[in-house]
Amino acid sequence: MTVVRQLRAPAAVSDPPDDDLAAIEVHDLRMRYGTTDVLTGVSFTAQRGEVVALLGPNGAGKTTTIEILEGFRIRSAGDVRVLGVDPGHGDERWRSRLGVVLQSWRDHGKWQVRELLAHLGLYYTPYSTPRIRRPWDVDDLIDAVGLTPHAGKRVSQLSGGQRRRLDVAIGIVGRPELLFLDEPTAGFDPEARREFHDLVHRLADIDDTTILLTTHDLDEAEKLADRILILAGGAIIADGSPDQLSRRVAADAEVRWSRDGDRFVHSTGDATAFVRELFQQYGEAIADLEVRRASLEDTYMAFVREYESGRSASALRAFEEVTR
Ligand SMILES: Nc1ncnc2c1ncn2[C@@H]1O[C@H](COP(=O)(O)OP(=O)(O)OP(=O)(O)O)[C@@H](O)[C@H]1O
């Protein structure tokens, strides 16, 4: 079954007037399944052109949050605006401005790659605007996701990683203003991952696409995201750039070097001043210099541990002080 539906062409489509609004605004979002509260008060915003990574342990509610923003799930409570619209009441024109890459999408097996993308692209033609020409040219799109050698293959013949690239192509064929990526690189080899990262940077930098992604790969989050949100216990327990978060967790950097064959390590709050002094004192005798801040993985683990030990409120207060 395909997701394509024939639509009546809307009257001339102009660019929406809400460019100054944040792409996503979420205030006190709550979600209850039966008697279980999964989201207990999620609040955050994403500005236009921002790449935001939503991190959190399994079952924290990342997919639930994303599906509410996409309009696929109805929230229990809270205010949500996506491209200025309540997703519970989004119409087809609103939907045409979104791109969605779900965690797994097993469909369309008999279609050929090029044929499928050309067909899905037709859905977006009526929503082309002077600023955003929809859909994406099919051959450019296939090239952008690295599927040119496989353009004539049936979807059922693609490998897992190629299939995932096609999922991404399906998500962006309508040149979305806002793109949701739920664990987009699961199953990618390192080369495919790097190409995908380049594509995300291109979408954000050149096309000014806002991107909200979930991932369990912290290295990926650090490479891609302008901002990281950590979801745990039904709420956002940390919100900031990777650098802001790592400073919150570990104010000190670790400096390592060697001199005359001996290795040294020193923790300092001002690595630049320390290194300057080191060179003044020992000059060319210094070798193998490294300055290391806490990685995002260290930072993430510290936040989640802090949260799990019941100190989330104090962690959040301290974080807000650092980023104020
Ligand atoms: N339709 C549903 N009915 C009942 N409970 C659900 C439903 N969908 C999700 N849940 C529960 O809500 C919680 C959050 O699930 P969700 O898939 O949003 O988490 P997640 O953070 O995306 O997890 P993961 O990292 O494992 O993908 C889980 O405990 C899950 O079992």
The ligand as an SDF file (V2000), in Angstrom:
LIG
                    3D

 31 33  0  0  0  0  0  0  0  0999 V2000
    0.4710    2.9920   21.7930 N   0  0  0  0  0  0  0  0  0  0  0  0
    1.0060    2.8200   22.9960 C   0  0  0  0  0  0  0  0  0  0  0  0
    0.2600    2.3260   24.0040 N   0  0  0  0  0  0  0  0  0  0  0  0
    0.7680    2.1510   25.2350 C   0  0  0  0  0  0  0  0  0  0  0  0
    2.0500    2.4560   25.5710 N   0  0  0  0  0  0  0  0  0  0  0  0
    2.8450    2.9450   24.6130 C   0  0  0  0  0  0  0  0  0  0  0  0
    2.3750    3.1600   23.2750 C   0  0  0  0  0  0  0  0  0  0  0  0
    3.3900    3.6660   22.5530 N   0  0  0  0  0  0  0  0  0  0  0  0
    4.4460    3.7780   23.3800 C   0  0  0  0  0  0  0  0  0  0  0  0
    4.1250    3.3400   24.6220 N   0  0  0  0  0  0  0  0  0  0  0  0
    5.0050    3.3220   25.8060 C   0  0  0  0  0  0  0  0  0  0  0  0
    5.4360    4.6600   26.0240 O   0  0  0  0  0  0  0  0  0  0  0  0
    6.7870    4.6750   26.4510 C   0  0  0  0  0  0  0  0  0  0  0  0
    7.5860    5.5800   25.5280 C   0  0  0  0  0  0  0  0  0  0  0  0
    7.7050    4.9610   24.2590 O   0  0  0  0  0  0  0  0  0  0  0  0
    8.4820    5.6530   23.0550 P   0  0  0  0  0  0  0  0  0  0  0  0
    8.4700    4.6980   21.9140 O   0  0  0  0  0  0  0  0  0  0  0  0
    7.9280    7.0060   22.8380 O   0  0  0  0  0  0  0  0  0  0  0  0
    9.9400    5.7830   23.6860 O   0  0  0  0  0  0  0  0  0  0  0  0
   11.3510    6.0810   22.9760 P   0  0  0  0  0  0  0  0  0  0  0  0
   12.0440    7.0770   23.8360 O   0  0  0  0  0  0  0  0  0  0  0  0
   11.1330    6.4660   21.5640 O   0  0  0  0  0  0  0  0  0  0  0  0
   12.0510    4.6750   23.0650 O   0  0  0  0  0  0  0  0  0  0  0  0
   13.2370    3.9940   22.1770 P   0  0  0  0  0  0  0  0  0  0  0  0
   14.4990    4.7370   22.4720 O   0  0  0  0  0  0  0  0  0  0  0  0
   13.2740    2.6010   22.7140 O   0  0  0  0  0  0  0  0  0  0  0  0
   12.8110    4.0570   20.7220 O   0  0  0  0  0  0  0  0  0  0  0  0
    7.2590    3.2360   26.4750 C   0  0  0  0  0  0  0  0  0  0  0  0
    7.1640    2.7600   27.8000 O   0  0  0  0  0  0  0  0  0  0  0  0
    6.2810    2.5180   25.5850 C   0  0  0  0  0  0  0  0  0  0  0  0
    6.1130    1.1890   25.9800 O   0  0  0  0  0  0  0  0  0  0  0  0
  1  2  1  0
  2  3  1  0
  2  7  2  0
  3  4  2  0
  4  5  1  0
  5  6  2  0
  6  7  1  0
  6 10  1  0
  7  8  1  0
  8  9  2  0
  9 10  1  0
 10 11  1  0
 11 12  1  0
 11 30  1  0
 12 13  1  0
 13 14  1  0
 13 28  1  0
 14 15  1  0
 15 16  1  0
 16 17  2  0
 16 18  1  0
 16 19  1  0
 19 20  1  0
 20 21  2  0
 20 22  1  0
 20 23  1  0
 23 24  1  0
 24 25  2  0
 24 26  1  0
 24 27  1  0
 28 29  1  0
 28 30  1  0
 30 31  1  0
M  END
$$$$
